[in-house]
Amino acid sequence: MTSLEITRAESDGVPVLRLKGRLTLGEGSRALRASISDIAVEGHKYVLLDLGEVSYIDSSGLGALVAGYNSVKLRGGTVGLFRVPKRVQDLLEMSGLAAIFRIFGTEREAASASISHQKLPVQSQRPE
């Protein structure tokens, strides 16, 4: 049994990975890296991670988050986190990683932001 369960879902067309358990060195961190990389290879520019049920994260877990972020960023995208437990939020802030992830309170906020993030800017038209 792995210490981390990963369930893939979708929210308004945006891939969501729901994490449950301990994000630590070993199978769980490798599986997370692979899951995010697979989503990026599919062409998605935005990935959401639901951390609401992550009970613990170590440096390898942080490394898996960064590796996932890098695989999406290389393709012009980004990673959003939501339902981040206080312990994990504190760790992200202390490590300086809170600055690279978009962090939201709810899935709805994260999905809405990702949709607007993916839209191309509309060119303004001047009346003639």
N, C-alpha and C positions, 0 to 999 in steps of 0.2 A: 504494500500500500504506500502511495506517495503522500508526502506531507502537504501537498497542494493540489486542489482540484481546480480545473479550468473548464469552464463551460462557455461555449461560443453562442452568442445571440446577436440580435440586430435591433437597433433603435432608430426609427426614421431613416432606414437605409444605411446606417452607420454600424460597422462591426463593433460589437461589445464583447469583451472577455470578462466573465465574472470569476473572480478568484476567491477561493475559500481555503483557509488553513494557514500553514507556515510557508513563507516564501524564503527559502534558505538554500544553502549549497546543496547541489545534487540534482536529482531528477526534476523537482519542481521548477527550479530556475532555468534548467535546460528546456523544459517543456514550454515555459513562458516565452523564452527567446524564440523558439521554433514557431509557436503560435502567432506571435506578432510578425515575424518574418514572413510567414505564409500569407498573412493578410496583406502585407505590403506588396508581395510578389503578385497577388491577385489584382493589384492596381488601386487599392484603396489609399486615399491620401490622409485619412483620419482614422484613428483607432481609439476606442474608449476602454478604459480599464475600471471595473467596479471593484474597489478595494474594501468594501464594507464588511466583508467577512475574513479579511486577512488578520490573523491573530498575532503574527510576529514576522518581522523581516530583518534579515542580516545583511552584511555587506555584499554577499553574493546575490541576494535578492535585489539590492539596489543596482548592482551591476547588470542584472537581467533587465531591469526597467530601462537603464541607460542604453543597453544594447538594442532593445526593442525600439526605443526612441530613435536611435541612430539609423536603424534599418528603414524606418518610415521617413525620417528626415531626408535620407539620401534620395528618396523618390518625391521630394517636395511636400511632404506632409508633416503631421505632428501627432502627438499622443495626448489625450485628455484623461485625467483621473477624476473619479467622483466617489462619493461616500468614503472619503479617506479618514480612517480612524485617527484620533488625536496623536497617538504614539507614532504612527507612521508619518503624519503631517509634521510633527516635531523633528523626526529623523530627516525628512526631506529638507526641512528648513536648515537644520544644523549642518547638513552636508552640502548645502548650496544647490541641491537638485530641484528645489521647489521653483526655481527660476526657469528651468527648461520645460517643465510640464505645465499644461493648462489644467488648473484644479478647480473643480466645481462641487457644489453641495449635492446636487441631484442629477439623476440620469437625464431628466428632461432638460435641465440647463445645459448639460454637456452636449446632448444631441442637437439642441437648437443652435448652440455656438458652433458646432462642427458643420452644420448645414450652411450657416452664414459664412463660415471660414472657407468653404469649398466653392462658393459662388464667385464668379468673376465680377469685378467692378463694372457697373453700368456706366457707359460714357454719357455725359450730360449732353443734351441736345439744346441748342440755342434756337429760340423762336426766330423766324425770319420775318 
